[in-house]
């Protein structure tokens, strides 16, 4: 009965574009059927009618993939896999790359690979999607504000006014007073930038309130904020992008965040490069900022001691040490959410201390023998 069910499975690959899709279906007998359509609502409904509950469907991750994956699961009820495009690069490296070829390759990946070997990206829930969108919007507006402040400061420099620094432009009232010294087209441009800055700062306030409302009463976010250096934005970003149940261990999380080093192995030679920088770059940046805040805190505990040990005793650069602290911080946050415990200050057990302890135990055992 089990073999009969397996033989009826169809493997479906869907290559998504902004307005169109291409679908390849590999049937139980190996026969390939190709079709295509539009990605607007009616077009997607036509796609779902071609699918069956027993199908296995693969989509390459893109902006529309999660929406379609959810709709397929709800409408058809078949299994959907959203695959990581970064880990499909080698598979898709061919001389012939078209939508038809890509959709067929996705179908064959499902047919040939065991499920646990697939580079699957978990489909986020509605709460995760909402929080990620808030955070992404916040990041964009903050970047816009920084760019507009730089442009405004550049107007002063272009007129030879070097007494005005960026710090003088951080407040709306101070900006209005500062631009009075400008003349001509630069004064007009400054007025335009003030309006844009006002809109950006208004939007930042709205998004910060949304983050605060989302965080209110959330036990996971409150738990993470018990760590020195971890504030509202870091904890909000971590919970938005990290679902603990999707990772088997903390090392998987570090790999997902791109905080692990590249490894080059050939024969007896092993070299370690910089971190992979995969995953969400903004969350990684937030973790590094939190690491800097933590090592300046009196309650930094073992992570602060790790930074001091690496920089003072191992002569590592501050940048290398802070990335190591950021990785350990991310893994600590993962463990706290997994075990549902709050932060407790602990001291670092240095390598030589653990080695001395092992030697002491060996000595004791030799004496007793």
C-alpha positions as CSV (number, residue, x, y, z in Angstrom):
1,X,0.0,0.0,0.0
2,X,2.9,2.3,0.9
3,X,4.6,1.6,-2.4
4,X,1.4,2.2,-4.3
5,X,1.0,5.6,-2.7
6,X,4.6,6.5,-3.5
7,X,4.2,5.5,-7.2
8,X,1.3,7.9,-7.6
9,X,3.4,10.9,-6.4
10,X,4.0,13.6,-9.0
11,X,7.0,16.0,-8.7
12,X,6.2,19.6,-9.6
13,X,8.7,22.4,-10.2
14,X,7.4,26.0,-10.5
15,X,9.6,28.8,-11.7
16,X,8.2,32.1,-10.7
17,X,8.6,35.5,-12.5
18,X,7.0,38.8,-11.6
19,X,4.1,38.3,-13.9
20,X,4.3,34.8,-15.2
21,X,5.1,31.2,-14.0
22,X,6.4,28.1,-15.7
23,X,5.4,24.7,-14.3
24,X,6.9,21.3,-15.0
25,X,5.2,18.1,-13.8
26,X,7.1,14.8,-13.7
27,X,4.5,12.0,-13.5
28,X,4.8,8.5,-11.9
29,X,5.8,7.1,-15.3
30,X,8.5,9.8,-15.8
31,X,6.4,11.6,-18.4
32,X,7.0,15.4,-18.3
33,X,4.1,17.9,-18.7
34,X,4.8,21.6,-19.1
35,X,2.4,24.5,-18.7
36,X,2.6,28.2,-17.9
37,X,0.3,31.1,-16.9
38,X,0.1,34.5,-15.2
39,X,0.7,35.2,-11.5
40,X,-2.3,37.5,-10.8
41,X,-5.1,36.1,-8.7
42,X,-7.1,34.4,-11.4
43,X,-3.9,33.0,-13.0
44,X,-2.9,31.4,-9.7
45,X,-6.3,29.8,-9.2
46,X,-5.8,28.1,-12.6
47,X,-2.4,26.9,-11.4
48,X,-3.9,25.3,-8.3
49,X,-6.5,23.5,-10.3
50,X,-3.7,21.6,-12.1
51,X,-2.3,20.3,-8.9
52,X,-3.3,17.2,-6.8
53,X,-3.2,16.6,-3.0
54,X,-0.5,13.9,-3.5
55,X,1.9,16.2,-5.4
56,X,5.2,17.4,-4.2
57,X,5.9,21.0,-5.3
58,X,9.2,22.9,-5.4
59,X,9.5,26.7,-5.6
60,X,12.7,28.7,-5.7
61,X,12.6,31.3,-2.9
62,X,11.6,34.8,-4.1
63,X,9.3,37.6,-3.1
64,X,6.2,35.8,-4.2
65,X,7.2,32.2,-3.3
66,X,5.9,32.2,0.3
67,X,2.5,33.7,-0.7
68,X,2.0,31.0,-3.4
69,X,3.3,28.2,-1.1
70,X,0.7,29.1,1.5
71,X,-2.1,29.3,-1.0
72,X,-1.1,25.9,-2.5
73,X,-1.1,24.3,1.0
74,X,-4.5,25.8,1.9
75,X,-6.2,25.3,-1.5
76,X,-4.8,22.0,-2.7
77,X,-3.3,20.4,0.4
78,X,-0.1,19.1,-1.2
79,X,3.4,19.3,0.2
80,X,5.3,22.5,-0.8
81,X,9.1,23.1,-0.6
82,X,10.5,26.6,-0.9
83,X,14.2,26.0,-1.7
84,X,17.1,28.2,-1.0
85,X,18.4,29.7,-4.3
86,X,22.0,30.2,-2.9
87,X,22.3,26.4,-2.4
88,X,20.8,25.7,-5.9
89,X,23.5,27.8,-7.7
90,X,25.6,24.7,-8.6
91,X,22.6,22.7,-9.7
92,X,21.4,25.6,-11.9
93,X,24.9,26.3,-13.4
94,X,24.3,25.2,-16.9
95,X,24.8,26.6,-20.4
96,X,21.0,26.5,-21.0
97,X,19.0,28.5,-18.5
98,X,15.4,29.2,-19.3
99,X,12.1,29.2,-17.3
100,X,11.2,25.8,-18.7
101,X,14.6,24.3,-17.8
102,X,14.6,25.8,-14.3
103,X,11.1,24.5,-13.5
104,X,12.1,21.0,-14.8
105,X,15.3,21.0,-12.7
106,X,13.2,21.9,-9.6
107,X,10.9,18.9,-10.3
108,X,13.9,16.6,-10.8
109,X,15.5,17.9,-7.5
110,X,12.4,16.7,-5.7
111,X,12.5,13.4,-7.6
112,X,16.1,12.7,-6.9
113,X,16.8,14.1,-3.4
114,X,15.7,12.8,-0.1
115,X,13.6,15.4,1.8
116,X,16.1,16.0,4.6
117,X,18.8,16.9,2.0
118,X,16.7,19.6,0.3
119,X,17.8,23.2,1.1
120,X,14.4,24.1,2.4
121,X,13.5,27.6,3.7
122,X,10.7,27.3,6.3
123,X,7.5,29.1,5.4
124,X,7.0,31.8,8.0
125,X,3.7,32.3,9.8
126,X,1.5,35.4,9.6
127,X,3.0,36.9,12.8
128,X,6.6,36.4,11.5
129,X,5.8,37.9,8.1
130,X,4.2,41.0,9.8
131,X,7.2,41.5,12.1
132,X,9.7,41.0,9.3
133,X,7.9,43.6,7.1
134,X,7.9,46.1,10.0
135,X,11.6,45.5,10.6
136,X,12.4,45.7,6.8
137,X,10.5,49.0,6.5
138,X,12.3,50.4,9.6
139,X,15.6,49.5,8.1
140,X,14.8,51.2,4.8
141,X,13.5,54.4,6.4
142,X,16.6,54.6,8.7
143,X,18.8,54.3,5.7
144,X,16.8,57.0,3.9
145,X,17.2,59.3,6.8
146,X,21.0,58.7,7.0
147,X,21.3,59.4,3.3
148,X,19.3,62.6,3.5
149,X,21.3,63.9,6.4
150,X,24.5,63.2,4.5
151,X,23.1,65.1,1.5
152,X,22.1,68.0,3.7
153,X,25.5,68.1,5.4
154,X,27.1,68.1,1.9
155,X,25.3,71.4,1.0
156,X,27.1,73.1,3.9
157,X,30.5,71.7,2.9
158,X,29.9,72.8,-0.8
159,X,29.5,76.4,0.4
160,X,32.6,76.2,2.6
161,X,30.7,76.1,5.9
162,X,32.6,73.5,7.9
163,X,31.4,74.6,11.4
164,X,28.2,72.7,10.9
165,X,28.7,69.0,11.6
166,X,26.2,66.1,11.2
167,X,25.5,66.2,14.9
168,X,24.0,69.7,14.5
169,X,21.5,68.3,11.9
170,X,20.1,65.4,14.0
171,X,17.3,67.5,15.5
172,X,14.5,69.1,13.4
173,X,14.6,72.5,15.1
174,X,18.4,72.7,14.9
175,X,18.2,71.9,11.2
176,X,15.8,74.7,10.5
177,X,18.2,77.2,12.2
178,X,21.3,75.7,10.6
179,X,20.1,76.1,7.0
180,X,19.6,79.9,7.3
181,X,23.3,80.4,6.5
182,X,22.9,78.7,3.1
183,X,22.2,80.7,0.0
184,X,20.9,80.3,-3.6
185,X,20.0,76.8,-4.9
186,X,21.5,75.1,-1.9
187,X,19.0,76.8,0.4
188,X,16.2,75.6,-1.8
189,X,17.6,72.1,-1.9
190,X,18.0,72.1,1.9
191,X,14.3,73.0,2.3
192,X,13.3,70.0,0.2
193,X,15.6,67.7,2.3
194,X,14.0,69.0,5.5
195,X,10.6,68.0,4.3
196,X,11.9,64.5,3.4
197,X,13.6,64.2,6.8
198,X,10.4,65.2,8.5
199,X,8.5,62.4,6.7
200,X,11.2,59.9,7.4
201,X,11.3,60.7,11.1
202,X,7.5,60.6,11.3
203,X,7.6,57.1,9.7
204,X,10.3,55.9,12.0
205,X,8.1,57.0,15.0
206,X,5.2,55.0,13.6
207,X,7.3,51.9,13.0
208,X,8.9,52.1,16.5
209,X,5.4,52.2,18.0
210,X,4.3,49.2,15.9
211,X,7.4,47.3,17.2
212,X,6.6,48.3,20.8
213,X,3.0,47.2,20.4
214,X,4.1,43.8,18.9
215,X,6.6,43.3,21.7
216,X,4.2,44.2,24.5
217,X,3.5,41.0,26.5
218,X,5.7,38.8,24.3
219,X,7.5,36.6,26.8
220,X,10.2,35.6,24.3
221,X,11.2,39.3,23.6
222,X,11.1,40.1,27.3
223,X,13.4,37.1,28.0
224,X,16.0,38.2,25.4
225,X,16.0,41.7,26.8
226,X,17.3,40.3,30.1
227,X,20.7,40.0,28.3
228,X,23.0,43.1,28.7
229,X,23.2,44.9,25.4
230,X,20.1,43.4,23.9
231,X,17.5,46.1,23.5
232,X,14.0,46.2,21.9
233,X,15.1,46.3,18.3
234,X,17.6,43.4,18.6
235,X,15.2,41.2,20.5
236,X,12.3,42.0,18.1
237,X,14.5,41.3,15.1
238,X,15.7,38.0,16.5
239,X,12.3,36.7,17.3
240,X,11.0,37.9,13.9
241,X,13.6,36.0,11.9
242,X,14.5,33.0,14.2
243,X,11.9,30.3,15.0
244,X,13.7,28.1,17.5
245,X,11.8,24.9,16.6
246,X,13.3,25.1,13.0
247,X,16.9,24.5,14.2
248,X,18.3,21.3,15.7
249,X,21.1,23.1,17.5
250,X,22.8,26.5,18.0
251,X,25.4,25.8,15.4
252,X,22.7,25.5,12.7
253,X,21.5,28.9,13.7
254,X,25.0,30.4,13.4
255,X,25.3,29.0,10.0
256,X,21.8,30.3,9.0
257,X,22.9,33.8,10.2
258,X,26.2,33.7,8.3
259,X,28.3,34.0,11.4
260,X,30.5,30.9,10.8
261,X,33.8,31.1,9.0
262,X,34.4,29.8,5.4
263,X,36.5,26.6,5.5
264,X,38.9,25.5,2.8
265,X,40.2,21.9,3.1
266,X,42.5,20.1,0.7
267,X,44.5,17.1,1.8
268,X,46.2,18.0,5.1
269,X,45.6,21.7,4.6
270,X,42.8,23.4,6.5
271,X,42.3,27.2,6.2
272,X,39.6,29.4,7.7
273,X,38.4,32.5,6.0
274,X,36.0,35.3,6.9
275,X,32.4,34.6,7.9
276,X,30.0,33.5,5.2
277,X,27.7,36.4,5.6
278,X,24.6,34.4,4.5
279,X,21.2,35.0,5.9
280,X,19.7,38.3,7.0
281,X,22.4,41.0,6.9
282,X,20.4,43.4,9.1
283,X,19.8,40.9,11.9
284,X,23.6,40.1,11.7
285,X,24.4,43.8,12.0
286,X,22.0,44.1,15.0
287,X,23.7,41.2,16.8
288,X,27.1,42.9,16.3
289,X,25.8,46.2,17.7
290,X,24.4,44.3,20.7
291,X,27.8,42.6,21.1
292,X,29.5,46.0,21.3
293,X,27.0,47.1,23.9
294,X,27.4,43.9,25.9
295,X,31.2,44.2,26.2
296,X,30.8,47.7,27.6
297,X,28.3,46.5,30.2
298,X,29.4,45.7,33.8
299,X,27.2,42.6,33.6
300,X,28.7,41.3,30.4
301,X,29.7,38.0,32.0
302,X,31.5,35.3,30.0
303,X,30.9,37.0,26.6
304,X,32.7,40.2,27.8
305,X,35.5,38.0,29.2
306,X,35.7,36.2,25.9
307,X,36.2,39.5,24.1
308,X,38.9,40.5,26.6
309,X,40.6,37.1,26.3
310,X,40.7,37.2,22.5
311,X,42.0,40.7,22.3
312,X,44.4,40.8,25.2
313,X,45.7,37.2,25.5
314,X,45.2,35.9,22.0
315,X,46.1,39.2,20.3
316,X,43.0,39.0,18.0
317,X,41.7,42.2,16.3
318,X,38.7,43.9,17.9
319,X,36.6,43.2,14.8
320,X,37.3,39.5,14.8
321,X,36.7,39.3,18.5
322,X,33.4,41.2,18.3
323,X,32.1,38.9,15.6
324,X,32.9,35.9,17.7
325,X,31.0,37.5,20.6
326,X,28.1,38.2,18.3
327,X,28.0,34.5,17.3
328,X,28.1,33.4,20.9
329,X,25.4,35.9,21.7
330,X,23.1,34.6,19.0
331,X,23.6,31.0,20.2
332,X,22.9,32.1,23.8
333,X,19.7,33.8,22.7
334,X,18.7,30.6,20.9
335,X,19.4,28.5,24.0
336,X,17.4,30.8,26.2
337,X,14.4,30.7,23.9
338,X,14.7,26.9,23.5
339,X,15.0,26.2,27.2
340,X,12.7,29.1,28.3
341,X,15.2,30.5,30.7
342,X,16.3,34.1,31.5
343,X,19.9,35.4,31.4
344,X,22.2,34.6,34.3
345,X,25.7,36.0,34.5
346,X,28.4,33.4,34.2
347,X,32.2,33.5,34.0
348,X,34.2,32.3,31.1
349,X,36.1,29.0,31.5
350,X,39.3,29.6,29.6
351,X,40.9,26.8,27.6
352,X,44.0,26.6,29.8
353,X,41.7,26.3,32.9
354,X,39.8,23.4,31.4
355,X,43.1,21.8,30.4
356,X,44.5,22.2,33.9
357,X,41.3,20.7,35.3
358,X,41.7,17.6,33.1
359,X,45.4,17.3,34.1
360,X,44.3,17.5,37.8
361,X,41.7,14.8,37.3
362,X,44.3,12.5,35.6
363,X,46.7,13.1,38.5
364,X,44.1,12.2,41.1
365,X,43.2,9.0,39.3
366,X,46.9,8.1,39.0
367,X,47.4,8.6,42.8
368,X,44.3,6.7,43.7
369,X,45.4,3.8,41.5
